[in-house]
Amino acid sequence: AASAVPLLVHGRRRVKEGLVDEFKERFSSLAASSTRPGSGIHAMFAFADHDDPRVFWHVFWSAGASSFAHDASQQESLAAYYESSEQDPDALDCYGGWTEG
């Protein structure tokens, strides 16, 4: 049987010019709905960088990969706000995942 291993994701994301206020509202709304009791997502944070107001440091903590993936369609709705591209990507570090026993 598979068992979940907690998942922690963190990293720096750049928000497109002129979309910072919209991003803050959307992220706040998504975080509130995604971290409801029983969702498996324990925390979602985005902290503004002190030196660049368009850069946000993200932290996501979930019970496991399946909990994090459960709201993936909603998280994709944030993609339009990010400046990251294939040629100039933002990177997130992931710790945890799945184990099989």
PyMOL commands that set and color helices and strands:
alter all, ss='L'
color gray80, all
select helices_A, chain A and resi 20-34+65-70+72-76+79-81
alter helices_A, ss='H'
color red, helices_A
select strands_A, chain A and resi 2-14+41-48+55-62+92-100
alter strands_A, ss='S'
color yellow, strands_A
deselect
rebuild
show_as cartoon
